[in-house]
């Protein structure tokens, strides 16, 4: 089963959901805002992908952070920041078995 993580009103999440539905792929949607995220899961994502791949530095949330908050020097610090500000996570995050995709690229979805 595929789990798609994101927020409902994100255009990229909408594209990913539409692609999955158009290709009759069953998935579960997990909304960061409504369903939350746990630090253990975030830690796994950061360790697998690196925090640089997960943190969306183009987001409004990132721009509103202080310079001190933006100065991420460890995975633990990144996990804490992401847990406190889930909208910093690049969307969508797609998880199936041990495969993790960040963002939406049709070619990656076809392979998944």
N, C-alpha and C positions, 0 to 999 in steps of 0.2 A: 504494500500500500504506500502511496506517495502522500507525504504531508507537505503542504504549501504554507509557509509562514509569511505574514505580511500584515498590512492594514487594508481594510475594505476600499477606501477611497483613493488608493495609490494607482495611478494609471498603468504602471508596469505590472503590478499584481493583477489588475483587471485583464491585461493582455495575456498573462500566463494562465489565468483561470479560463479565459475564453479559448486559448489554444488547447488546454487539457480537455475541456468540454467538447470542442469541435472534433477532437480525435478520440472521443469516447474513453478517456482515461479516468479511472476512478481515483479520487483524491480526497483528502481531508484538509479543510482550511482551518488554520489556527491564526486568529487575529491577535497580534501583539498587544494591542490596547485592551481588548476585552478579556482575552484568555491569559495574558501575562506570559512571562518566560521565567524559567528557573536558572539559577546561576550555574548549575551543573551542566545543563545543556549548552548554555552560552560558552562555558569554559571549553567544552568539547569542540564547538564550532571554531573558537579562537585558536585552539591548539591544532586543529586540522587545517584551517585555511590561513591562519595568521590574522591578527586584528586589522592590519592594513587593508585586507581584502573585504572585511565585513563592515568597517566603519565608513559611512557615507559622508565624506567631507564636503559634499556639495549641498547637503541638506540645510534647511533653515535652522534645525536644532543645533547642528555643528556651528553654524555662524553665530548663534546666540550664546555659545559656551564662552567662558572666560579663557584667557590664554593659559592659565594654570591648568584648567580642566583639559584643554587640548594637548597638553604636553604629556602624552602617554609614553611611559617608559617601561611598562611590563604588561604581560598578558593579564595578570590579576587586576591591574588598574583598568585595563580595557574592559574586562568582564564587568567590573563594578560600574563603570560609566555606561555600558550598554544596558545593564539591568535597570539602572536609574532612568535611562533615556532610550527606550526601545526604538523610537523613531530614528535613531542614529544608524540602525542596521540597514544595510543595502537590501533592497527588496526586489523580488521575493527571495526567500531562502527555501530551497526545495530539498527534501530529504527522502531518500528511499534506500532501505537497508543501510549500507555503510557509505552511500554516495551522497555528497552534499554539493548542491549548486547554489551559487550566489548570483542573483540577477536573473534576467530572462534572455536567453538566446535560443532561438528555435532549433538550431542544430544540436545543442546540448540536450534539449528536451526530447528530440527524436531519439537520441542515443539512450536516454534514461528509460 
